[in-house]
Amino acid sequence: MSTPQVEFNREEFTLEISGLTGGWTFGHLGELRLFDHAQLQFPHDWDEFKVGAATHVIETTWHLNARTLVESTLSAGIDYSRADGVSGNAAMEAALLEHLVNRPTVSLDLRLTVSLEGTANSEGFSGTPHFGLGLSGRF
């Protein structure tokens, strides 16, 4: 009996999560179970094994790399707007990065783009998952 195997050929998905409340910090996003908060429609011709493999790869990779992904996204710089209408862009210094990563938010939105390329079977995934992250938070 052969082991089921699926190929991912640059399969791309976007997960959007809006309005997380309750004091989430950017640093705690790695604890977020993505599929508990985001709906994702997989291609209709995928079987249960391929959907399960993709879900597992995305969740596992997210949990292992979320903090690094969040910090590198914030380090690229932030756009901000204050309650008084003043807005601008700020480069990220280490102290500001640490402050933002650990500061509770009033609401938090994220857009996660995932691209999978590789092979999955019952023994695991061999390939490359790529993640792109967009963040928006209100403090």
ZASEKE-698972 format. One line per field, with one value per residue (C-alpha): residue in one letter; residue number from 0; z, y, x. Coordinates in nm, 3 decimals, decimal comma, always signed. Example, Ala and Ser with C-alpha at 12.3 -4.5 7.8 and 13.67 -1.06 7.14 Angstrom:
<recs>
r: A;S
k: 0;1
c3: +0,780;+0,714
c2: -0,450;-0,106
c1: +1,230;+1,367
</recs>
This chain:
<recs>
r: M;S;T;P;Q;V;E;F;N;R;E;E;F;T;L;E;I;S;G;L;T;G;G;W;T;F;G;H;L;G;E;L;R;L;F;D;H;A;Q;L;Q;F;P;H;D;W;D;E;F;K;V;G;A;A;T;H;V;I;E;T;T;W;H;L;N;A;R;T;L;V;E;S;T;L;S;A;G;I;D;Y;S;R;A;D;G;V;S;G;N;A;A;M;E;A;A;L;L;E;H;L;V;N;R;P;T;V;S;L;D;L;R;L;T;V;S;L;E;G;T;A;N;S;E;G;F;S;G;T;P;H;F;G;L;G;L;S;G;R;F
k: 0;1;2;3;4;5;6;7;8;9;10;11;12;13;14;15;16;17;18;19;20;21;22;23;24;25;26;27;28;29;30;31;32;33;34;35;36;37;38;39;40;41;42;43;44;45;46;47;48;49;50;51;52;53;54;55;56;57;58;59;60;61;62;63;64;65;66;67;68;69;70;71;72;73;74;75;76;77;78;79;80;81;82;83;84;85;86;87;88;89;90;91;92;93;94;95;96;97;98;99;100;101;102;103;104;105;106;107;108;109;110;111;112;113;114;115;116;117;118;119;120;121;122;123;124;125;126;127;128;129;130;131;132;133;134;135;136;137;138
c3: +0,000;-0,101;+0,115;-0,005;-0,140;-0,269;-0,464;-0,402;-0,704;-0,578;-0,435;-0,291;-0,023;+0,162;+0,515;+0,653;+1,017;+1,118;+1,448;+1,696;+2,030;+2,389;+2,419;+2,163;+2,119;+1,797;+1,990;+2,080;+1,720;+1,712;+1,960;+1,725;+1,565;+1,220;+1,107;+1,420;+1,311;+0,930;+0,666;+0,369;+0,065;-0,076;-0,444;-0,498;-0,659;-0,352;-0,154;+0,225;+0,250;+0,050;+0,250;+0,576;+0,463;+0,358;+0,682;+0,890;+0,703;+0,730;+1,103;+1,196;+0,997;+1,137;+1,497;+1,444;+1,258;+1,360;+1,599;+1,343;+1,070;+1,287;+1,394;+1,040;+0,913;+1,181;+1,135;+0,776;+0,918;+1,021;+0,905;+1,190;+1,254;+1,591;+1,736;+1,670;+1,295;+1,275;+1,065;+0,935;+0,892;+1,148;+1,111;+1,365;+1,636;+1,870;+2,167;+1,964;+1,809;+2,153;+2,279;+1,987;+1,992;+2,360;+2,383;+2,403;+2,118;+2,115;+1,782;+1,547;+1,181;+0,978;+0,621;+0,569;+0,220;+0,203;-0,093;-0,076;-0,301;-0,228;-0,144;+0,156;+0,268;+0,595;+0,703;+0,664;+0,422;+0,204;+0,039;+0,098;+0,253;+0,194;+0,412;+0,355;+0,639;+0,662;+1,008;+1,138;+1,503;+1,714;+2,055
c2: +0,000;+0,335;+0,644;+0,930;+1,219;+1,560;+1,823;+2,196;+2,399;+2,756;+2,729;+3,072;+3,154;+3,469;+3,459;+3,774;+3,820;+4,142;+4,294;+4,077;+4,235;+4,159;+4,298;+4,089;+4,205;+4,171;+3,942;+3,702;+3,642;+3,321;+3,174;+3,249;+2,944;+3,091;+2,867;+2,942;+3,306;+3,307;+3,133;+2,996;+2,839;+2,569;+2,472;+2,251;+1,972;+1,918;+1,603;+1,588;+1,481;+1,782;+2,027;+1,871;+1,883;+2,250;+2,344;+2,164;+2,319;+2,670;+2,640;+2,479;+2,723;+3,017;+2,904;+2,855;+3,181;+3,430;+3,635;+3,673;+3,758;+4,019;+4,180;+4,194;+4,341;+4,610;+4,675;+4,778;+5,090;+5,184;+5,426;+5,578;+5,815;+5,967;+6,051;+6,421;+6,353;+6,374;+6,095;+5,995;+5,721;+5,609;+5,407;+5,130;+5,150;+4,856;+5,022;+5,117;+4,769;+4,606;+4,846;+4,776;+4,399;+4,382;+4,654;+4,531;+4,650;+4,761;+4,584;+4,401;+4,304;+4,088;+3,972;+3,667;+3,555;+3,202;+3,029;+2,656;+2,474;+2,117;+1,770;+1,647;+1,291;+1,115;+1,170;+1,548;+1,834;+1,878;+2,216;+2,586;+2,780;+3,157;+3,406;+3,772;+3,968;+4,290;+4,422;+4,693;+4,769;+5,024;+5,106
c1: +0,000;+0,150;+0,159;-0,067;+0,136;+0,034;+0,220;+0,192;+0,297;+0,315;-0,035;-0,121;-0,376;-0,475;-0,609;-0,768;-0,850;-1,023;-1,117;-0,932;-1,012;-0,938;-0,588;-0,399;-0,040;+0,156;+0,390;+0,109;+0,004;+0,208;-0,040;-0,329;-0,488;-0,535;-0,818;-1,020;-1,039;-1,006;-1,208;-1,021;-1,179;-0,953;-0,988;-1,293;-1,091;-0,870;-0,929;-0,940;-0,574;-0,449;-0,664;-0,542;-0,178;-0,202;-0,378;-0,115;+0,180;+0,033;-0,051;+0,282;+0,493;+0,295;+0,348;+0,722;+0,784;+0,515;+0,729;+1,008;+0,756;+0,584;+0,911;+1,051;+0,721;+0,722;+1,096;+1,028;+0,857;+0,507;+0,242;+0,045;-0,240;-0,319;-0,658;-0,593;-0,560;-0,180;-0,034;+0,306;+0,561;+0,817;+1,132;+1,150;+1,412;+1,470;+1,297;+0,987;+0,973;+0,983;+0,714;+0,478;+0,531;+0,433;+0,165;-0,196;-0,417;-0,779;-0,823;-0,592;-0,624;-0,392;-0,363;-0,146;-0,050;+0,088;+0,248;+0,324;+0,567;+0,668;+0,544;+0,346;+0,287;+0,213;+0,574;+0,565;+0,621;+0,925;+0,932;+0,910;+0,624;+0,645;+0,458;+0,374;+0,215;+0,020;-0,071;-0,299;-0,356;-0,537;-0,397
</recs>
